[in-house]
Amino acid sequence: MGATVMGQFRELDDPDRFVWLRGFDDMARRAEALESFYGGPVWRAHRDEANATMIDSDDVLLLRPASARGGFPVPEGARPASGEPASSPPSLVLATIWYGHGPFDAPFVEFFEQRVFPVLAETGGAPLAYLRSEHAPNTFPALPVRTGEEAFVWFARFTDEGHIDDYRNRLQHAEPWREEVLPALSKRWARAPQQLRLAPTERSMLR
């Protein structure tokens, strides 16, 4: 239909939450793809069963790559067919969400790429992708998205929970993070950052 399902995950810290990422070429293509899917025969056949599993499905952020370098890398190989083993070993993905008082504008993205990214990489958490809020009108209002927020989200891959813990410890004690990066970030944050420890499903392209 024109949607790319980039990743599906179980959240380690909330067994009732399922997180997934889907991408579109642009907002117009998003509307076309969602209208085609939710108006199509597959969803009509299975929607009652699917909706019965969901307590809430409105926790949605509409995002775009923060810069030309911020998008997800092109997946290696095709998505595994149902029942086939995954082609890569299991890993964990850490999603970090920063909420800002104002927009995460071009100067902030430059700061992230030049000052924040190197510290994250040196401590073991090099971002796979980094995105910011897309404020274009929701082109498919049948699916609500969170509005009135400024979010900057970045993703990193780790081998296991111990690897995440080691990264967090190294970041906390890194001098550039404590003395330069964290004070600058703290001035922009509207509330405490959110982190999701995500376990990819067997057929997730991002894993």
Kinemage of the C-alpha trace (Angstrom):
@kinemage 1
@onewidth
@group {chain A} dominant
@subgroup {mainchain}
@vectorlist {calphas} color= white
{ca met a 1} P 0.000 0.000 0.000
{ca gly a 2} L 3.025 2.295 0.201
{ca ala a 3} L 3.908 2.024 3.903
{ca thr a 4} L 7.265 0.705 5.100
{ca val a 5} L 7.034 -1.237 8.345
{ca met a 6} L 10.497 -0.535 9.733
{ca gly a 7} L 10.292 -2.224 13.089
{ca gln a 8} L 8.036 -4.049 15.536
{ca phe a 9} L 8.989 -4.428 19.193
{ca arg a 10} L 7.941 -5.667 22.593
{ca glu a 11} L 8.837 -3.233 25.373
{ca leu a 12} L 10.889 -4.893 28.105
{ca asp a 13} L 9.599 -2.589 30.844
{ca asp a 14} L 5.909 -2.807 29.932
{ca pro a 15} L 4.632 -6.247 28.877
{ca asp a 16} L 1.343 -4.727 27.706
{ca arg a 17} L 2.963 -2.354 25.208
{ca phe a 18} L 3.751 -3.072 21.564
{ca val a 19} L 5.800 -0.439 19.729
{ca trp a 20} L 6.135 -0.201 15.980
{ca leu a 21} L 7.542 2.167 13.373
{ca arg a 22} L 6.141 2.738 9.923
{ca gly a 23} L 7.370 5.177 7.324
{ca phe a 24} L 6.024 6.956 4.257
{ca asp a 25} L 7.573 8.940 1.411
{ca asp a 26} L 5.658 12.076 2.416
{ca met a 27} L 2.430 13.176 4.067
{ca ala a 28} L 0.350 12.817 0.893
{ca arg a 29} L 1.619 9.252 0.410
{ca arg a 30} L 0.855 8.548 4.059
{ca ala a 31} L -2.789 9.473 3.509
{ca glu a 32} L -3.027 7.312 0.380
{ca ala a 33} L -1.411 4.310 2.045
{ca leu a 34} L -3.504 4.445 5.203
{ca glu a 35} L -6.732 5.006 3.294
{ca ser a 36} L -5.914 2.017 1.088
{ca phe a 37} L -5.108 -0.241 4.011
{ca tyr a 38} L -7.861 0.691 6.449
{ca gly a 39} L -10.395 0.799 3.628
{ca gly a 40} L -9.196 -2.490 2.153
{ca pro a 41} L -10.337 -6.092 2.469
{ca val a 42} L -7.601 -7.354 4.825
{ca trp a 43} L -8.360 -4.833 7.564
{ca arg a 44} L -12.115 -5.246 7.114
{ca ala a 45} L -11.712 -9.004 7.588
{ca his a 46} L -9.544 -8.778 10.714
{ca arg a 47} L -10.215 -5.409 12.343
{ca asp a 48} L -12.601 -6.676 15.046
{ca glu a 49} L -10.151 -9.339 16.159
{ca ala a 50} L -7.221 -6.895 16.048
{ca asn a 51} L -9.022 -4.086 17.863
{ca ala a 52} L -10.091 -6.486 20.616
{ca thr a 53} L -6.424 -6.901 21.597
{ca met a 54} L -5.797 -3.162 22.053
{ca ile a 55} L -6.394 -1.164 25.219
{ca asp a 56} L -5.228 2.048 23.552
{ca ser a 57} L -3.700 2.860 20.159
{ca asp a 58} L -3.507 6.676 20.322
{ca asp a 59} L 0.058 7.018 21.702
{ca val a 60} L 1.470 8.027 18.320
{ca leu a 61} L 4.234 10.480 17.446
{ca leu a 62} L 4.434 11.864 13.929
{ca leu a 63} L 8.139 12.309 13.140
{ca arg a 64} L 10.500 13.098 10.289
{ca pro a 65} L 14.296 12.678 9.965
{ca ala a 66} L 15.952 15.549 11.796
{ca ser a 67} L 18.352 16.080 8.876
{ca ala a 68} L 19.459 14.414 5.658
{ca arg a 69} L 21.625 12.125 7.794
{ca gly a 70} L 19.008 11.381 10.425
{ca gly a 71} L 16.911 8.700 8.719
{ca phe a 72} L 17.116 4.969 9.294
{ca pro a 73} L 19.708 3.043 7.277
{ca val a 74} L 18.459 0.952 4.365
{ca pro a 75} L 17.717 -2.560 5.711
{ca glu a 76} L 20.060 -5.348 4.695
{ca gly a 77} L 18.101 -8.087 2.971
{ca ala a 78} L 14.386 -8.712 2.814
{ca arg a 79} L 12.019 -9.012 5.749
{ca pro a 80} L 11.907 -12.675 6.888
{ca ala a 81} L 8.898 -14.607 5.668
{ca ser a 82} L 6.464 -15.851 8.284
{ca gly a 83} L 7.922 -18.918 9.999
{ca glu a 84} L 11.448 -18.401 8.684
{ca pro a 85} L 14.315 -17.737 11.112
{ca ala a 86} L 15.682 -14.212 11.285
{ca ser a 87} L 18.844 -13.586 9.271
{ca ser a 88} L 20.537 -11.590 12.042
{ca pro a 89} L 21.062 -12.359 15.751
{ca pro a 90} L 18.659 -10.827 18.267
{ca ser a 91} L 19.467 -7.434 19.745
{ca leu a 92} L 17.773 -4.657 21.689
{ca val a 93} L 16.896 -1.174 20.499
{ca leu a 94} L 16.896 1.763 22.903
{ca ala a 95} L 14.587 4.625 21.949
{ca thr a 96} L 15.280 7.918 23.713
{ca ile a 97} L 12.636 10.649 23.527
{ca trp a 98} L 13.436 14.251 24.444
{ca tyr a 99} L 10.565 16.701 24.933
{ca gly a 100} L 11.379 20.360 24.296
{ca his a 101} L 10.046 23.761 25.402
{ca gly a 102} L 10.306 24.815 21.737
{ca pro a 103} L 11.063 23.298 18.355
{ca phe a 104} L 14.169 21.197 17.862
{ca asp a 105} L 15.262 23.486 15.052
{ca ala a 106} L 18.219 23.458 12.668
{ca pro a 107} L 20.681 24.925 15.235
{ca phe a 108} L 19.739 22.195 17.693
{ca val a 109} L 20.187 19.489 15.064
{ca glu a 110} L 23.628 20.911 14.297
{ca phe a 111} L 24.432 20.817 18.025
{ca phe a 112} L 23.234 17.216 18.216
{ca glu a 113} L 25.307 16.116 15.228
{ca gln a 114} L 28.473 17.966 16.224
{ca arg a 115} L 28.416 17.726 20.017
{ca val a 116} L 25.940 15.069 21.208
{ca phe a 117} L 26.378 12.340 18.594
{ca pro a 118} L 30.154 11.944 19.194
{ca val a 119} L 29.656 11.513 22.951
{ca leu a 120} L 26.912 8.948 22.427
{ca ala a 121} L 29.120 7.057 19.972
{ca glu a 122} L 32.159 7.118 22.277
{ca thr a 123} L 30.132 5.662 25.131
{ca gly a 124} L 28.654 2.862 23.009
{ca gly a 125} L 25.298 4.308 21.954
{ca ala a 126} L 25.831 5.626 18.430
{ca pro a 127} L 22.409 6.617 17.066
{ca leu a 128} L 20.983 4.581 14.201
{ca ala a 129} L 18.556 7.385 13.414
{ca tyr a 130} L 17.378 10.653 14.922
{ca leu a 131} L 14.040 12.287 14.198
{ca arg a 132} L 12.034 15.321 15.266
{ca ser a 133} L 8.358 16.273 15.368
{ca glu a 134} L 6.524 16.658 12.085
{ca his a 135} L 3.931 19.414 12.466
{ca ala a 136} L 2.140 19.004 9.141
{ca pro a 137} L -1.591 18.387 9.534
{ca asn a 138} L -2.523 14.784 10.189
{ca thr a 139} L -3.450 13.581 6.712
{ca phe a 140} L -5.370 10.581 8.078
{ca pro a 141} L -7.371 11.890 11.060
{ca ala a 142} L -9.027 8.506 11.625
{ca leu a 143} L -5.733 7.633 13.345
{ca pro a 144} L -5.031 10.304 16.004
{ca val a 145} L -1.485 11.500 16.670
{ca arg a 146} L -0.111 13.389 19.680
{ca thr a 147} L -0.095 17.135 19.010
{ca gly a 148} L 1.144 20.196 20.868
{ca glu a 149} L 4.482 18.569 21.697
{ca glu a 150} L 8.044 19.038 20.521
{ca ala a 151} L 9.869 15.702 20.406
{ca phe a 152} L 13.328 14.627 19.352
{ca val a 153} L 13.745 10.850 19.190
{ca trp a 154} L 16.870 8.822 18.576
{ca phe a 155} L 17.461 5.075 18.361
{ca ala a 156} L 20.511 2.944 19.148
{ca arg a 157} L 21.137 -0.811 18.896
{ca phe a 158} L 22.631 -2.962 21.667
{ca thr a 159} L 23.430 -6.652 22.012
{ca asp a 160} L 21.611 -7.197 25.314
{ca glu a 161} L 20.433 -5.569 28.544
{ca gly a 162} L 23.941 -5.618 29.995
{ca his a 163} L 25.193 -3.668 26.993
{ca ile a 164} L 22.527 -0.991 27.607
{ca asp a 165} L 23.463 -0.793 31.294
{ca asp a 166} L 27.153 -0.424 30.417
{ca tyr a 167} L 26.377 2.352 27.938
{ca arg a 168} L 24.227 4.225 30.442
{ca asn a 169} L 26.949 4.008 33.078
{ca arg a 170} L 29.660 5.188 30.683
{ca leu a 171} L 27.501 8.073 29.467
{ca gln a 172} L 26.663 9.187 32.993
{ca his a 173} L 30.367 9.368 33.891
{ca ala a 174} L 31.628 10.856 30.605
{ca glu a 175} L 33.089 14.292 31.286
{ca pro a 176} L 31.847 15.926 28.028
{ca trp a 177} L 28.327 14.674 28.747
{ca arg a 178} L 28.272 15.937 32.343
{ca glu a 179} L 29.997 19.263 31.770
{ca glu a 180} L 28.882 20.343 28.287
{ca val a 181} L 26.117 18.291 26.718
{ca leu a 182} L 23.762 17.585 29.619
{ca pro a 183} L 23.614 21.212 30.879
{ca ala a 184} L 22.801 22.427 27.364
{ca leu a 185} L 20.148 19.759 26.848
{ca ser a 186} L 18.567 20.303 30.255
{ca lys a 187} L 17.763 23.910 29.356
{ca arg a 188} L 15.705 22.723 26.376
{ca trp a 189} L 13.807 19.878 28.037
{ca ala a 190} L 10.171 20.519 28.957
{ca arg a 191} L 10.062 17.333 31.019
{ca ala a 192} L 12.157 14.319 31.832
{ca pro a 193} L 13.349 12.279 28.835
{ca gln a 194} L 11.694 8.940 28.150
{ca gln a 195} L 13.534 5.746 27.251
{ca leu a 196} L 12.030 2.564 25.832
{ca arg a 197} L 13.998 -0.702 25.853
{ca leu a 198} L 12.667 -2.497 22.801
{ca ala a 199} L 13.025 -6.169 21.874
{ca pro a 200} L 12.528 -6.661 18.115
{ca thr a 201} L 10.125 -9.348 16.970
{ca glu a 202} L 11.353 -12.145 14.691
{ca arg a 203} L 10.180 -10.383 11.522
{ca ser a 204} L 11.242 -6.851 12.442
{ca met a 205} L 13.435 -5.233 9.777
{ca leu a 206} L 15.098 -3.170 12.493
{ca arg a 207} L 16.651 -5.676 14.901
